């Protein structure tokens, strides 16, 4: 069974940092792009960042550019999201996704940023 398992969410004050991790279990995604999405109450789901299979190409939403960094370790089947300078508007459930057309999704991890 293929699973994506996120960890690292929590509650921090504005300006703080968190590092999200996503472990892929059951298959390798080394040939697939992987991404982080978020869903906040009352807002549409947003692609926060994604990374190419080899890690050489990344994309960031304008709202997180310069603050978030996506990375991956294909040997460990992991993808990470380093989040610095967190703002209250970053509060959301963060999801890891992978595969063609993001066929596989994790359960999500809650990030809460207080002002």
NORSULJO-V498063 format. One record per run of one state. SS is the DSSP state (alpha for helix, beta for strand, coil for the rest). FROM is the first residue (numbers start at 1). TO is the last residue. Records with the same first field share a line. If there is no record, write none. Layout:
SS=FROM-TO + FROM-TO
This chain:
coil=1-2 + 8-9 + 14-17 + 26-33 + 40-45 + 52-57 + 61-67 + 74-77 + 84-87 + 91-91 + 99-99 + 103-103 + 106-108 + 115-115
beta=3-7 + 10-13 + 18-25 + 34-39 + 46-51 + 58-60 + 68-73 + 78-83 + 92-98 + 104-105 + 109-114
alpha=88-90 + 100-102
